[in-house]
Amino acid sequence: MAVETGERRLRYRELERLAAAGAHELAVAPGSRVAIALAPGIDFVVALHACLRAGAVAVPVDLRTPARSRLPLGVDAVIEQPLECSGSALAGAPEHELDATAVLLRTSGTSGEPTEVPLTFGNLLWSAIGSAVALGLDPRERWLCTLPLVHVGGLSIIVRSAIYGTTAVVHERFVLADALDALMEREITLVSVVATTLTRLLDGGLADPPALRCALAGGGSVPAALLRRARSAGVVVSQTYGLTEACSQVATQAPGEGSVDAGPPLFCTRVALAPDGEILVSGPTLSPAVVGGTLATGDLGELGADGTLHVIGRKSDAIISGGENVAPSEVESVLEEHPAVVEAAVYGVADQQWGEVVHALVVVRADVGADALRAHCAERLGGFKVPKAIAFTDSLPRTASGKLQRARLAVDGRNAKP
C-alpha cells in the first residue's frame, strides 16, 4: 500500500501507472516548474510523483494563502485539478541526476518572510536514508501525516515512504478525532507531531496506541513535562531538529530516548558550532542554494561529549536583560512544568532601566494567577529570568506547520488578558 486517506487507498503498482500517465499528461520539459495547487491527499501524491517522473520541479502551493499571492513566480504549469491519468504513459522509467532539483519548497516563515528553497533528488534520498538509520525502519511502516504537504516536514513523509516502499497515511489537516482513530485503530507505526498536537492528542485521551513505535516531534523542542506525560500514556517520543534548507531532519533521537535534546546528527550530516554557539550544518542533505556548503542556521545550540545536539533557541530570540542573556526556551520549559500550564511563549520587551525585560504569554488548562506562575519561576530561575509580566491567551500564534511565531508575541501579549 502506497498511500491511504480516510476514503481512498492506492497501491504502489497503481501509483506507478498513474504517475507515468500523469507525466505524459503534463507534457512539460525536464526542469520545468510545476505548481501543485491541490489539497493534501491521494490526488496531491499522484501529481507529485507525476512531476518527479517527468523530471519537472514540483512546487507545492499553500491553498490557505490568498489566491492572488498563492502562485510563486516563474512556474511553467499549474495543477489545479486532479490529473486525469487516463492516457498513455511516458516510455521507460526515468533516470535523474542526484544533483537535479526535484522540489521547490517555502520555509515556514517563523523568522521573517518565507523563502524558496530548492531540494534535489540527492537531498531527498540522503534525508530518507538518514532518517531510517536514526528511527529504524519497519517493513510494515505506516507513517501518519497530518502536517501540511507544502512544507518539508509533511512532504518528506510522502517521499520517504515511496523510497522505503512503505505506507503514508495522509490527513488533509490535523483533526483530533481522526488522528486518534488512526493511532488507535489503523496500525499507525510512526506519526509526526509538534508539541501542540502532541498535547491535544494526550488531552484527547491517547494512551497505549497499539502499533505506534514512535511519535517524531519537530517544529521546536518538546518540554520535559510533556515528555513525561507522553511516557506515562505509553507514547514513545523522539525529538528531532531540522530545517527546510537541510531537507528536514538534522539531528534525531533514537525512539525511546526521552530527553529534551534533539539527539545526534543524522549519520550523513555534520553539525558544528560557531564561536558564538550558532549551529552550523553541512552534508548531502543541504540545499544547493546554501552558499559555501555550510548552513549557518541562526539557532544556538550545545554539543555533548557524545555528539548529541541540544538546541537552545534562535539567536535573534535571545533576551538581554541588564547585560544578562536569557534564552526564552529555558523560561518556557519552567513555566510548562507547572501543572496548570499547557504551553508558554517568552519574549523580550524594551525597558529603560534593564534594556529588555522578560514577558510571557501562556495557555492554561486550570485557573492560575500570574503571581503564582511568577513564584513558580522564582523557585527555579535567577531573578532576571523571571517574567516581569504574564498574560493569558487561548492559543499561541503559530505557523501552519506548528512553529511558534515569536514576532507576533509582543502584540498578542498586549492584547491578552493579564
C-alpha positions as CSV (number, residue, x, y, z in Angstrom):
1,M,0.0,0.0,0.0
2,A,1.5,3.3,-1.1
3,V,-0.9,5.9,0.4
4,E,-4.1,6.0,2.3
5,T,-6.6,8.7,3.3
6,G,-9.8,8.4,5.2
7,E,-11.7,7.5,2.0
8,R,-9.1,6.1,-0.5
9,R,-6.2,3.7,-0.8
10,L,-3.7,3.3,-3.5
11,R,-1.2,0.5,-4.0
12,Y,2.3,1.2,-5.5
13,R,1.5,-0.6,-8.8
14,E,-1.4,1.7,-9.4
15,L,0.5,4.8,-8.2
16,E,3.2,3.8,-10.7
17,R,0.7,3.7,-13.5
18,L,-1.0,6.9,-12.6
19,A,2.3,8.8,-12.2
20,A,3.5,7.6,-15.6
21,A,0.3,8.6,-17.3
22,G,0.2,11.9,-15.4
23,A,3.7,12.7,-16.5
24,H,2.6,12.2,-20.1
25,E,-0.4,14.3,-19.5
26,L,1.7,17.2,-18.1
27,A,3.7,17.3,-21.3
28,V,6.4,19.6,-19.8
29,A,10.1,19.6,-20.4
30,P,12.5,18.3,-17.7
31,G,13.4,21.1,-15.3
32,S,10.1,22.9,-15.8
33,R,8.5,24.3,-12.6
34,V,5.0,22.8,-12.0
35,A,2.9,24.2,-9.2
36,I,0.7,21.7,-7.4
37,A,-2.4,23.6,-6.1
38,L,-4.2,20.6,-4.6
39,A,-5.3,19.7,-1.1
40,P,-3.3,17.0,0.8
41,G,-4.4,13.6,-0.3
42,I,-4.0,11.0,-3.0
43,D,-4.5,13.4,-5.9
44,F,-1.7,15.5,-4.5
45,V,0.6,12.4,-4.2
46,V,-0.2,11.4,-7.7
47,A,0.6,14.9,-9.0
48,L,3.9,15.0,-7.1
49,H,5.1,11.6,-8.5
50,A,3.9,12.6,-12.0
51,C,6.1,15.7,-11.7
52,L,9.1,13.7,-10.5
53,R,8.5,11.1,-13.2
54,A,8.6,13.8,-15.8
55,G,11.7,15.4,-14.4
56,A,9.8,18.5,-13.6
57,V,10.4,20.6,-10.4
58,A,7.4,20.2,-8.1
59,V,6.3,23.4,-6.4
60,P,3.6,22.7,-3.7
61,V,1.2,25.6,-3.2
62,D,-0.4,26.6,0.1
63,L,-4.1,26.8,-0.6
64,R,-4.6,28.7,2.7
65,T,-2.9,31.8,1.3
66,P,-5.0,34.4,-0.7
67,A,-5.4,33.3,-4.3
68,R,-3.8,36.5,-5.7
69,S,-0.5,35.7,-3.9
70,R,-0.7,31.9,-4.0
71,L,1.3,31.0,-7.1
72,P,5.1,31.6,-7.0
73,L,6.7,33.5,-9.8
74,G,8.3,31.6,-12.7
75,V,6.1,28.5,-12.8
76,D,5.6,26.9,-16.2
77,A,2.4,24.9,-15.4
78,V,-0.2,24.7,-12.7
79,I,-2.1,21.6,-11.5
80,E,-5.3,22.9,-10.0
81,Q,-7.5,19.8,-10.7
82,P,-6.6,16.2,-10.2
83,L,-4.7,14.8,-13.2
84,E,-6.9,12.5,-15.4
85,C,-4.1,10.0,-15.9
86,S,-6.2,8.3,-18.5
87,G,-3.9,8.3,-21.5
88,S,-0.7,6.6,-22.4
89,A,2.4,6.7,-20.2
90,L,5.9,8.1,-20.8
91,A,8.0,5.3,-22.2
92,G,10.5,3.8,-19.9
93,A,11.4,4.5,-16.3
94,P,13.2,7.9,-15.9
95,E,16.7,8.4,-14.5
96,H,17.6,11.5,-12.6
97,E,20.9,13.0,-11.7
98,L,21.1,13.3,-7.9
99,D,22.0,17.0,-8.1
100,A,18.9,17.8,-10.2
101,T,16.3,19.9,-8.5
102,A,13.2,17.8,-7.5
103,V,11.1,20.2,-5.5
104,L,10.9,23.9,-4.6
105,L,9.6,24.5,-1.1
106,R,9.0,27.5,1.0
107,T,10.2,27.9,4.6
108,S,7.6,28.3,7.3
109,G,8.5,32.0,7.8
110,T,8.9,31.8,11.6
111,S,11.9,34.3,11.5
112,G,10.7,36.6,8.7
113,E,9.3,36.3,5.2
114,P,9.2,32.7,3.8
115,T,12.0,32.0,1.3
116,E,12.0,29.5,-1.6
117,V,14.4,26.5,-1.1
118,P,15.3,24.1,-3.9
119,L,15.9,20.5,-2.9
120,T,17.5,17.9,-5.1
121,F,16.8,14.2,-5.7
122,G,20.1,13.6,-3.7
123,N,18.9,15.7,-0.8
124,L,15.7,13.7,-0.6
125,L,17.4,10.4,-0.9
126,W,20.1,11.1,1.8
127,S,17.4,12.5,4.1
128,A,15.3,9.4,3.8
129,I,18.3,7.1,4.4
130,G,19.5,9.2,7.4
131,S,16.0,9.2,8.9
132,A,15.7,5.5,8.6
133,V,19.1,4.9,10.3
134,A,18.0,7.3,13.1
135,L,14.5,5.9,13.7
136,G,14.8,2.4,12.4
137,L,12.6,1.1,9.6
138,D,9.7,-1.3,9.9
139,P,8.9,-3.0,6.6
140,R,5.2,-2.6,7.6
141,E,5.7,1.1,8.4
142,R,2.5,3.2,8.3
143,W,3.5,6.9,8.8
144,L,0.7,9.2,9.7
145,C,1.0,12.7,8.2
146,T,-1.3,15.5,9.5
147,L,1.3,18.2,8.6
148,P,0.9,20.5,5.6
149,L,2.4,18.9,2.4
150,V,3.7,22.4,1.3
151,H,6.4,22.3,3.9
152,V,9.3,19.9,4.2
153,G,8.1,18.1,7.4
154,G,5.0,16.8,5.6
155,L,6.3,16.4,2.1
156,S,9.2,14.3,3.4
157,I,6.9,11.7,4.7
158,I,5.4,11.2,1.2
159,V,8.8,11.0,-0.4
160,R,10.5,8.8,2.3
161,S,7.6,6.3,2.2
162,A,8.0,5.9,-1.5
163,I,11.7,5.4,-1.2
164,Y,11.2,2.8,1.6
165,G,8.2,1.2,-0.2
166,T,6.0,1.7,2.9
167,T,2.7,3.4,3.5
168,A,1.9,7.1,4.0
169,V,-1.4,7.7,5.8
170,V,-2.3,11.3,4.8
171,H,-4.9,13.5,6.5
172,E,-5.8,16.8,4.9
173,R,-5.3,18.6,8.2
174,F,-5.0,17.8,11.9
175,V,-8.4,16.8,13.2
176,L,-8.2,15.4,16.7
177,A,-10.9,12.7,16.3
178,D,-9.4,11.5,13.0
179,A,-5.9,11.4,14.3
180,L,-6.9,9.5,17.5
181,D,-8.9,7.0,15.4
182,A,-5.9,6.4,13.1
183,L,-3.5,6.0,16.0
184,M,-5.7,3.6,17.9
185,E,-7.4,1.7,15.2
186,R,-5.4,1.8,11.9
187,E,-2.0,0.3,12.9
188,I,0.0,3.6,12.7
189,T,3.6,2.9,13.5
190,L,5.0,6.5,13.1
191,V,3.4,9.9,13.4
192,S,4.9,13.3,13.0
193,V,3.8,15.9,15.6
194,V,4.6,19.3,17.1
195,A,4.3,20.0,20.8
196,T,0.9,21.5,20.3
197,T,-0.6,18.5,18.5
198,L,1.0,16.1,21.0
199,T,-0.6,17.9,23.8
200,R,-4.0,17.8,22.0
201,L,-3.7,14.1,21.4
202,L,-2.9,13.4,25.1
203,D,-5.7,15.7,26.2
204,G,-8.0,13.8,23.9
205,G,-7.2,10.5,25.6
206,L,-4.4,9.0,23.6
207,A,-2.9,6.1,25.6
208,D,-1.0,3.0,24.7
209,P,-1.5,3.2,20.9
210,P,-1.2,-0.5,19.9
211,A,1.2,-0.2,16.9
212,L,2.9,3.1,17.4
213,R,6.6,2.8,17.9
214,C,7.4,6.5,17.8
215,A,5.9,10.0,17.7
216,L,8.5,12.1,15.9
217,A,8.3,15.6,17.4
218,G,9.7,18.6,15.5
219,G,9.0,22.3,15.0
220,G,10.6,23.2,18.3
221,S,11.6,21.4,21.5
222,V,9.1,19.4,23.5
223,P,9.0,20.4,27.2
224,A,10.3,17.9,29.7
225,A,6.9,17.9,31.4
226,L,5.1,16.9,28.2
227,L,7.7,14.2,27.5
228,R,6.9,12.7,31.0
229,R,3.2,12.9,30.3
230,A,3.6,11.1,27.0
231,R,5.7,8.4,28.6
232,S,3.0,7.9,31.3
233,A,0.5,7.5,28.5
234,G,2.6,4.9,26.7
235,V,3.6,7.2,23.8
236,V,7.2,7.0,22.8
237,V,8.5,10.3,21.6
238,S,11.6,11.0,19.5
239,Q,12.7,14.6,19.2
240,T,14.1,16.0,16.0
241,Y,15.7,19.3,14.9
242,G,15.6,20.2,11.3
243,L,15.3,22.9,8.6
244,T,13.9,23.2,5.1
245,E,17.4,24.0,3.9
246,A,18.6,20.7,5.3
247,C,15.7,18.7,3.7
248,S,14.0,18.2,7.1
249,Q,15.9,16.3,9.8
250,V,19.4,17.4,11.0
251,A,19.5,15.6,14.4
252,T,17.1,13.0,15.6
253,Q,16.8,11.0,18.8
254,A,16.5,7.2,18.8
255,P,13.0,6.2,19.7
256,G,12.5,6.0,23.5
257,E,15.5,8.1,24.5
258,G,13.1,10.6,26.1
259,S,15.4,13.5,26.7
260,V,14.9,17.2,25.8
261,D,17.9,17.1,23.4
262,A,17.4,16.9,19.7
263,G,19.7,13.8,19.6
264,P,22.8,13.0,17.5
265,P,23.1,14.3,13.9
266,L,22.0,12.0,11.1
267,F,24.9,9.7,10.1
268,C,25.2,11.6,6.8
269,T,25.0,15.1,8.4
270,R,27.8,17.1,10.0
271,V,27.0,19.6,12.8
272,A,29.4,22.1,14.3
273,L,29.1,25.2,16.5
274,A,30.4,28.7,15.6
275,P,32.3,30.5,18.4
276,D,29.0,32.2,19.5
277,G,27.2,28.8,19.7
278,E,25.4,29.1,16.4
279,I,24.6,25.7,14.9
280,L,26.4,25.0,11.6
281,V,25.2,22.2,9.3
282,S,26.8,20.6,6.3
283,G,26.4,17.3,4.3
284,P,24.5,15.8,1.4
285,T,21.0,16.8,2.7
286,L,21.9,20.5,2.3
287,S,20.1,22.5,-0.4
288,P,22.3,23.7,-3.3
289,A,21.0,27.2,-2.5
290,V,23.3,27.2,0.6
291,V,26.4,29.2,-0.4
292,G,29.7,27.6,0.5
293,G,28.2,24.2,1.6
294,T,27.7,25.2,5.3
295,L,24.4,26.4,6.6
296,A,24.5,29.0,9.4
297,T,21.1,28.1,10.9
298,G,20.5,31.2,13.1
299,D,19.9,28.7,16.0
300,L,22.0,28.4,19.1
301,G,23.0,25.0,20.5
302,E,25.3,22.9,22.6
303,L,27.1,19.6,21.6
304,G,27.5,17.0,24.3
305,A,30.6,14.9,24.6
306,D,28.9,12.1,22.7
307,G,27.9,14.5,19.9
308,T,24.3,14.9,21.0
309,L,22.8,18.3,20.0
310,H,20.9,20.4,22.4
311,V,19.1,23.3,20.8
312,I,18.8,26.5,22.9
313,G,16.8,28.6,20.5
314,R,17.1,31.3,17.9
315,K,20.0,33.8,18.1
316,S,17.5,36.6,17.4
317,D,15.2,35.4,20.2
318,A,17.8,35.9,23.0
319,I,16.7,38.5,25.6
320,I,19.4,40.7,27.1
321,S,18.2,42.0,30.4
322,G,20.6,44.0,32.5
323,G,23.5,42.6,30.5
324,E,22.5,39.0,31.1
325,N,21.4,36.7,28.3
326,V,18.0,34.9,28.7
327,A,17.1,32.0,26.5
328,P,13.3,32.0,26.1
329,S,13.2,28.3,25.8
330,E,14.6,27.9,29.3
331,V,11.9,30.1,30.8
332,E,9.2,28.4,28.7
333,S,10.3,25.0,30.0
334,V,10.0,26.1,33.6
335,L,6.5,27.6,33.0
336,E,5.4,24.4,31.3
337,E,6.4,22.4,34.3
338,H,3.5,24.0,36.2
339,P,0.6,21.6,36.1
340,A,-1.9,24.3,35.1
341,V,0.1,25.4,32.0
342,V,-0.5,23.9,28.6
343,E,2.2,25.9,26.8
344,A,4.1,29.1,27.2
345,A,5.9,31.6,25.0
346,V,8.5,34.1,26.3
347,Y,9.7,37.3,24.6
348,G,11.5,40.5,25.4
349,V,10.0,43.9,25.9
350,A,12.1,47.1,25.8
351,D,12.8,48.7,29.2
352,Q,14.6,51.9,30.1
353,Q,16.3,50.5,33.2
354,W,17.2,47.0,32.0
355,G,17.3,47.3,28.3
356,E,14.8,44.4,28.0
357,V,12.7,42.5,30.4
358,V,11.1,39.1,30.2
359,H,7.4,38.8,29.4
360,A,5.4,35.6,28.9
361,L,2.2,34.6,27.2
362,V,0.7,31.3,28.4
363,V,-2.2,28.9,27.7
364,V,-3.6,27.2,30.8
365,R,-5.8,24.2,31.5
366,A,-6.8,25.3,35.0
367,D,-7.3,28.5,36.9
368,V,-4.0,30.0,38.0
369,G,-2.8,33.6,38.5
370,A,0.2,35.4,37.1
371,D,1.7,35.8,40.6
372,A,1.6,32.1,41.3
373,L,3.4,31.4,38.0
374,R,6.0,34.0,38.7
375,A,6.6,32.5,42.1
376,H,6.9,29.1,40.5
377,C,9.6,30.5,38.2
378,A,11.4,32.3,41.0
379,E,12.0,29.0,42.8
380,R,13.8,27.6,39.7
381,L,15.3,30.6,37.9
382,G,17.6,33.5,38.5
383,G,15.7,36.7,39.2
384,F,16.5,38.3,35.9
385,K,14.9,35.4,34.1
386,V,11.6,35.5,36.0
387,P,8.9,37.1,33.7
388,K,8.0,40.6,34.8
389,A,4.6,40.2,33.3
390,I,2.5,37.2,32.4
391,A,-0.6,37.3,30.2
392,F,-3.1,34.6,29.3
393,T,-4.4,33.6,25.9
394,D,-6.5,30.7,24.4
395,S,-3.7,29.9,21.8
396,L,-0.3,30.9,20.8
397,P,0.4,32.3,17.3
398,R,1.8,29.5,15.2
399,T,2.5,28.9,11.5
400,A,0.6,26.2,9.5
401,S,3.4,23.8,10.3
402,G,3.0,24.4,14.1
403,K,6.1,26.6,14.7
404,L,5.8,29.5,17.1
405,Q,5.6,32.9,15.6
406,R,7.7,34.9,18.0
407,A,7.4,38.1,16.0
408,R,3.7,38.3,17.0
409,L,4.1,37.7,20.7
410,A,4.5,41.3,21.8
411,V,1.3,42.4,20.0
412,D,-0.7,39.4,21.2
413,G,0.7,39.9,24.7
414,R,-0.5,43.5,24.8
415,N,-4.0,42.4,23.7
416,A,-4.2,39.4,26.1
417,K,-5.8,39.3,29.5
418,P,-3.4,39.9,32.4
